[in-house]
């Protein structure tokens, strides 16, 4: 989230699209209700299903799964055409005025530079026109046909209400009503918050869905504002912490990136990742990248990381491509993986195309599951009748189950969607042989280290040289690891502005990432967490609920990265002169000598407004990007159909699916055609359960005991299905048998001259636990992911439904 | 009398006299269920099971989000889901079913077992199972179809409004678990004020029929509702104008008592006459039963 859960209460309009917080985030959703009750906010829901969120909404509009870009592109066009933008903001704080290269363009579904053979873009033309100093050229009048603003207008000119209706199935009057509500927040004194979750991300165009809302919020001037923002509601407890700490194959902690083979030495690596300012006078905060990276290497390798050996740069693996879950399953299926360790993960239930996952797991020599509960993955080799029809005698994979503790059985911090690190204390001892994850990993590491020390190996150094300074080596404590993330001074760090003084003394916890150094004098395990455990102690354990501003900032409650800042880009809540746009919702302001406020200013504290430094200090433009050349499928979002699409042709152009999404050669045949699978399906969670976890507990099992599929009345009629009948749902990947819930809440939509029935599949059941046994829903989902980050396309695919 | 010191203001099949007591200030409590804020998450249902140590068997899918389908001795509150249309638009009515803790409770009136149903000074209507004879009259007497008999012990159970928690200054378990403050708990006056305040907001949003459900037919309730569509109380699952039925009212009235006494006296006289006429023959069992039944409505 750019803002926080509590901040939702400040919104005037709440757009829930790509999520269903009343259902999946009921505790956080209290703030949406609070906004309605205390702030007279309007709650708008756009969703394929009439959800629990829709049940308390002021307005609901249906949409075909996988067509959010068509809808949001229509909103962008509506805002531009009806002049419903925050002009001051767009001109000053976005890249609207920057000029892009004349030779870059867009033609019939493709941007410039596409190579159809490789399914890849050459992005070299997607750049700005630069002047002699290397700065991007601008046209402050926004009239130049190559300025981002004019390009944006042109690109989205095709997203007319007619095209939106034809593609999304949303009735035009409903679409326009949503547009009106959104547009009402273009006035500087009104804000809209966007609440989304996996309904936007789990698509082959997921990242571009998010780009759409970013563009909308920038046009409306809603970023950095109280009650505004683009707010990703994370799907698991601490999944925010997982990404923050770099538990993705291509990331290091704090969103630093892993080197590749193209980065042979530290200097090359840093040069590529340390951006140069694209406009004069901008902060360009990521110019500090070397400080964060070197401090990370010092935290990991300590004395073994020296200036002479590039701070241990060669100890890091050089990644040869992403190892996202889809690729790992592909490698398993190809028999290229010997062992697989699942820690707090249930791939058989969670990954798409269960048959492919099962085939992969069978080819492993060993599988380790570290989990507090029995999981389907750990029992993939067991026959559970029709629900898991395998022959154990034909499976040789050796399975090790290491029972771990639950969150309530250990100390530690959890990072919420709002970026708050909240410390929690152990409430009970783990049962029987269960151990904390830190202890399990600690013991594994020591055993491996012993083996490497004894037997050597091709490259033992990354293991042997790793710093392991914990009180009990086999069981690092949460507080020790937390202090390491915060960082420590390894030598006195002198204050450059004040001779003889020091920013931090040797051995002290650093006060924040501002004092980190690139010379090896500081160590920091995760730069964005720096400030969470300072000399003053554990900031995450703070529990002061005082809220002096009344805006829900609560600076003394836990700790929020970065720098205890609650709302990102909050400098943008003020006009160019440093005066807040909304006097009653003041986050920060310029007091004549420095930036101060109710929140920690997201800005260079002493940079006066007259200097013209812009609020988006994490970009090298200094302004927010309407044009985003880093994206795989183009600098602007474009509507592409899901890989399982009910349409033969993309209404917007000649390219049917995402041109950059990765599809493994064997998987092209895994996609369904509408002739065989005529209905559009989507998967989701229900309030009563948390993924595949709570089916192990009695009460949630009572509240939602058995698998079902939600069917629109039209479909049920066509297939002669009555409520509560047994039905079979088939996709190109497999089939499941379950009960039918025939409901008005699932729509029949008119799309491109066809009648499209939308089928809803909750995900929670399996063959382990206290609920009735059921099929794993992901038997049906397709093995393709988002073009940028490979999040599987769970939210839009084709099925057929028949009475069982 | 002792009942007064236990804060009991009404007791089934018992005449409770007001005892001298200067310490009489007891604000009545109330739970407000604001259905405009309710998201049907069932946290209240889970919390009720947790606090009261209730566990249904794990059921099967029944063609609805409502699980289990109805109240039972193991489910004292159940979230009920109803799809409907309002002014041509789809609406999903989500309703929290459970005891309303009437000021004039039909269950208490109907109950023939002394002390099986009590009403406390704070307004909570509670069942005391050790006094319950399992006759089920309370079920007939309740206009909301709340009490449920438990097969295993033949006693009747329902929501206690967590009288155990409330007596030590805690809110009921369902209130504590509600994430959206659709459930709030406090003094009856505070809750009424809050409900009235909510109506202003809902009407401003165009819900012109929004209403408070606090039916006078049962003397008002200690659990009352803000209904976004007040004209559709039956679609939520609430009777339009509930009242304690005439049969129960009659059963508890002086006339019924007089009739009962007369009937008993009649039986006695008949018995004596029978004896005088026929001598000490065995009285058939069914005669007793019959006259007993006659006295019952």
Boltz contact constraints between the chains, C-beta under 6 A:
constraints:
  - contact:
      token1: [A, 22]
      token2: [B, 39]
      max_distance: 6.0
  - contact:
      token1: [A, 26]
      token2: [B, 39]
      max_distance: 6.0
  - contact:
      token1: [A, 26]
      token2: [B, 41]
      max_distance: 6.0
  - contact:
      token1: [A, 26]
      token2: [B, 179]
      max_distance: 6.0
  - contact:
      token1: [A, 27]
      token2: [B, 179]
      max_distance: 6.0
  - contact:
      token1: [A, 30]
      token2: [B, 179]
      max_distance: 6.0
  - contact:
      token1: [A, 30]
      token2: [B, 180]
      max_distance: 6.0
  - contact:
      token1: [A, 33]
      token2: [B, 37]
      max_distance: 6.0
  - contact:
      token1: [A, 33]
      token2: [B, 180]
      max_distance: 6.0
  - contact:
      token1: [A, 50]
      token2: [B, 90]
      max_distance: 6.0
  - contact:
      token1: [A, 52]
      token2: [B, 39]
      max_distance: 6.0
  - contact:
      token1: [A, 52]
      token2: [B, 40]
      max_distance: 6.0
  - contact:
      token1: [A, 55]
      token2: [B, 92]
      max_distance: 6.0
  - contact:
      token1: [A, 55]
      token2: [B, 94]
      max_distance: 6.0
  - contact:
      token1: [A, 56]
      token2: [B, 39]
      max_distance: 6.0
  - contact:
      token1: [A, 687]
      token2: [B, 41]
      max_distance: 6.0
  - contact:
      token1: [A, 688]
      token2: [B, 42]
      max_distance: 6.0
  - contact:
      token1: [A, 698]
      token2: [B, 55]
      max_distance: 6.0
  - contact:
      token1: [A, 699]
      token2: [B, 46]
      max_distance: 6.0
  - contact:
      token1: [A, 699]
      token2: [B, 49]
      max_distance: 6.0
  - contact:
      token1: [A, 701]
      token2: [B, 58]
      max_distance: 6.0
  - contact:
      token1: [A, 702]
      token2: [B, 56]
      max_distance: 6.0
  - contact:
      token1: [A, 702]
      token2: [B, 58]
      max_distance: 6.0
  - contact:
      token1: [A, 703]
      token2: [B, 42]
      max_distance: 6.0
  - contact:
      token1: [A, 703]
      token2: [B, 67]
      max_distance: 6.0
  - contact:
      token1: [A, 704]
      token2: [B, 67]
      max_distance: 6.0
  - contact:
      token1: [A, 705]
      token2: [B, 58]
      max_distance: 6.0
  - contact:
      token1: [A, 705]
      token2: [B, 59]
      max_distance: 6.0
  - contact:
      token1: [A, 705]
      token2: [B, 60]
      max_distance: 6.0
  - contact:
      token1: [A, 706]
      token2: [B, 60]
      max_distance: 6.0
  - contact:
      token1: [A, 706]
      token2: [B, 61]
      max_distance: 6.0
  - contact:
      token1: [A, 708]
      token2: [B, 61]
      max_distance: 6.0
  - contact:
      token1: [A, 723]
      token2: [B, 63]
      max_distance: 6.0
  - contact:
      token1: [A, 724]
      token2: [B, 63]
      max_distance: 6.0
  - contact:
      token1: [A, 739]
      token2: [B, 61]
      max_distance: 6.0
  - contact:
      token1: [A, 741]
      token2: [B, 63]
      max_distance: 6.0
  - contact:
      token1: [A, 744]
      token2: [B, 83]
      max_distance: 6.0
  - contact:
      token1: [A, 744]
      token2: [B, 90]
      max_distance: 6.0
  - contact:
      token1: [A, 770]
      token2: [B, 58]
      max_distance: 6.0
